[in-house]
Amino acid sequence: MDAGSANAPSRLTHLRAVYLMVAVTLMWATAGVVTRHLENAHAFEVTFWRSLFTLLLMLVILPLWRGRAIWRALARGGRLLWVSGICWSIMFTAFMVALTMTSVANVLVTMALAPLFTALVARSFIGQKLPARTWIAIVLAGIGVGWMYGSQLGGGMLLGTLVAICVPLATACNWTVVQSAHAHGRRIDLVPAVLLGAAISALVTLPLALPFQASVRDLGLLSFLGLVQLAIPCILAVICAAVLKAPEVALLGLLEVIFGIALAWLGADEKPSSAVLGGGALVIGALIMNELLGLRGRRGGDRPLPGPH
């Protein structure tokens, strides 16, 4: 992993890392239900404020955690760090915009495709071979996605789901860049890349966010998203990824889908449709099968990208 991961506390045992990763997914999952309680903020304004609050909070947290090393990592990161930062900015932006356009369940299930998209992109651009289990998972997930999206044709929510696809695509590109860099003896520090992603997202969405309409209550909720839903879990996920194996992180990350749909259902009365539940179950089942088999087949493995969005 990157230099930041090396700083994970030695006392963080495997079991504690599992519990911590579960807490991370629960924090990530709050985005949907909190967004549903906003009063006046619109799509790009929501994205701008969350990214800005994330940036400001990370500018405080990261120097306390990493010291001056964080600035050196930013200065020496080079082109690959910027590519990774742009990918993070796409994830941050597309995720929040999609949440304002379609259901929480649609967005979360679509985002869960990231491991399969990553496998396909890595196969196409850096020649990584895919095991049979992954090809089977891709086919099953494709059927599940077709089931979900087929029910939305002609409806207003399809566009939002298409925006959500940008998140797993950007994740796949990001991870492929990281893997390719590692294969050539270079390391990309994910921590400053996330910071850079928040800055780019805030800058790009600022003109689109004007004129501001967010109420004081909206700003309070969006600051919560910046701190509790994104900044803190991003850092914790990097720490967990230094202890857990790639399939373990991928499996635990799927809890975000379950938590997110449940919170939106209980906290905002947003009940997912039968097509989303059925297609989503097929997608999640395919991912679980793939990662469980991968966990059995790998004793080490590369560290995954934590999935902040």
N, C-alpha and C positions, 0 to 999 in steps of 0.2 A: 504494500500500500504506500501511501505518501508519508512524508515526514511527519505530518500531523498525527497520523495513526500511531506512529512510534511512541507518541507521548501518552498513549492510553495508560491509565493507572495499572500498575502490575497487580494490584489487589483485586482487579476486576476479573472474577472467575467466570467460567463459561455459563454457569447458572445465573449469575448476576447479570451477565451480558444479555441473556435471553429475556430476563424480566425487564431489563432496561429497554430492549428493543420493542417489547410489547408496549411499554409506556410511550415510546417514540411513535409507534403506529397509532396509538390512541390520540396523541397530540396532533398528528397529521390529520386524523379523521375529523377533527372539529371544524375544518374549513367549511364544509357544506352547510352544517346547521347554523353556524355563526353568520354565514353569508345570507341565509334566508331571513335573518332578523334585522338586516340593514334597512334603513328607512328611505334615504334619498340618493345615496351614492350609486352611480351607474357603472357599467362594466369596466371601462378603462380607468375610471377614478378609483374603483375598488382595487384594481391591480396596482395603480400608482402608489396609493397610500400604504398598502401592505408591503410592497417592495421597499418603499422609503423607510417605513418603520423597521423592517428587517435590516436594511443597510445601517441605519443609525444604531440599532441595538448591537449588531455585530461589530461595529466600529468601537463599541465599548467593551464587549465581551471578549473578542479575539485578542486584543493586546494584553488583557488581564490573564488570558489562558496561555498564549504563545509568546508574549513579550514582543520585542523588536523583530523577532524572526518572521512575523507575519508580513512586515513591510519588506523585508529582504526577499521573501518568497514572491511577493507581488512584483517587485522590481526585476527579479531574475527569471520570472516565469516564461517570458518570451511568447512566441506566436501560439504555441499549443495551449498555454494558459488562457489566452484570449479566446481561442476556439471553444475551450471548455466553458469559459464564462458566458459566451454567447449561447451555448446550449442550455446552460442553467437559466439564462434570462428567458429563453423561449418556453422552458418548462414552467417557470413562475407565471409568465404572462398568459400563456394559453390555458393553463389550469384555471385561473381565476375568471378569465373571460368566459370559458366554457361553463363554469358554474352558474353564471348569470344568464345563460342561454338554454340550458337543458337541465335535466334532473341530476341530482347528486349520484344516483346509482349509475346512470349512463357514463358520467365522467369517470367514476372510480373503476368500473369494470373495464372501460377503454384504457385507462392508465395501467391496469394490471397486465396488459399485453406487452409491456416494456421488455421483460426477459426474452420473449419470443422474437420481437422485433430486433433486439440486440443480437440474437443468434443469427438471424437472417442477414443483417447488415455486416456482422463480422465475417460471415461466410462469403459474402459478395466482395468485400473490400480488403480483408486481410487473410482470406483463405482458411479460416478456421473450419474444421470439419464438424458437421452436426451428427450426433448419434441418432440412431433410429427412434429412440424415445422422444427426442425433440421434434423430429419430423411428424410423429404421430400427434404430439401435443399441438403443433402448429395447425394441423388439419382439424383437430377437434375444436380448438379455439376459433378457427375460421368459421366453422359451422355455428358455434355459439354466437359469434359476432353477427353473422348473417341473420340468425334468428332474431337477435335484438334489433338490429338496424332495419330489417325488413318490415317490422311493425311500425317504423317511424316514417316510412316513405310517404311523402305528401303532407307530413306534419311539420310543425314549426320547430321541433326539437332536433331534427336531423343535423341542421347546420351547427348547433352547439356540440353535437357529438363528433362531427368532423373536425371542429376546432380542437376538441379534446385529444384527437389522434396525434396532434402535434407534440403532445407531451411524451408518449412512448417513443415517437420517432426521434425527438431531440435527445431523450435518454439513451437510445440505441447509438446515435452518432457520438454522443459524449463518451460512452463506455468504450466504443470502438477506437476512438482517438486515444483514450487512456491506455488501452491494451496494446495498441500499435506502438505508442511511445515506450511502454515498458519493454516490449519486444526488442526495441532498438537501444535499450540501456538508459532511457530517460524516464524521469518520474514527474508526474503532474500532481501537485499538491491540491487536493480537492477543497481544502478549507478556503484559501484565497480565491479559488475559482467560484465558489458559492458567493462570496462577498462581491466579486466582480459581477456575477450574474444579477444580483440584487440591484447593483448600481446601474447596470445597463437597462434592466427592466424599468426602473424608476425614470430614467432619462427618456427612454423611448415612449413611454406611456404618458409622460407629463403633458405634451401638447394635446393629446387625445383626451385627457382627463378634464381639460378646461371647458367651460367654467366649472369650478368646484361647486358641488351641491350637497356634499356630505354634512350631516348634522353632527352635533357634539357627540351624540350617542353613537353614530356611525364611526366617528374617529376613535372612540373608545374601543369598539369592537374590532376595528381594523388594526389598532395597536396591539390588541390581544393576538390577532392572527400573526402580526409581524414577530412578536416575541415568543408566544407559547406554541403557535401552530407551525412556525417555520424556523426562526433563529435557533432556539434552544434544541429542538429535535434534530436539526441539521448537524449540530455539533455532537450531540449524543450518538447519532447514527454513525458518524465517522469513528467515534471511539469504539462502538460495538463492532464495526466492521474489522477492527484490528484483532478481535478475539474470536468472532464467529466465522464459520465457513460460508462460502458463497451461497450454497443451496439453503443453508439455515437462515441467512438474512432474507433471501428471496421468499422463503416460506413464511417467515414471521411478517414480512412486509405485506403479505396478502391479507393480514388481519385488518389493515386499513380499510379495505373494501367492506368487510363485514361491519366494523365499527362505524364507518362513515354512513353506510346505508341505515344502520340501526339508529344512529343519533339523529339523522335527518327525519326518519320515520317518527321517532319518539319526541323529538324536540321541535319539529316543524311540520308534522303531520304530512310528510311527503312520502306516500306509499308507492313503492316501485311497481311497475306493471308486471303482469305475469310473463310477458315476453322477456323483459329485462331480468327477472328472477330466473327463468328457465335458461336463457342464453348465458347469463352471467354465471350460473351454477356450472354450465358446461365449460366455460372459459376457466373458471377457478379450479374445477376438477382436473382439467388438462394440465394446468400449471403445477398443481400439487403433485400429480403423478410424475411429471417431468423432474421436479426438484427432489422428490423423495428418492427416485431412482438415481438421480445425480448424487445425492448425499450418500447413498450406499456405494456408489462406484468411485467416489473421490475421497481420499483421505486429507488432501490439502485443498488445492484449487486456488484460483485467483480470487481476490477480494472483489466484491461487487460494488457498484455505485450505490450508495444509499439513495433512496428515492424521494428527496424533498421536492416540492412542487408549489 
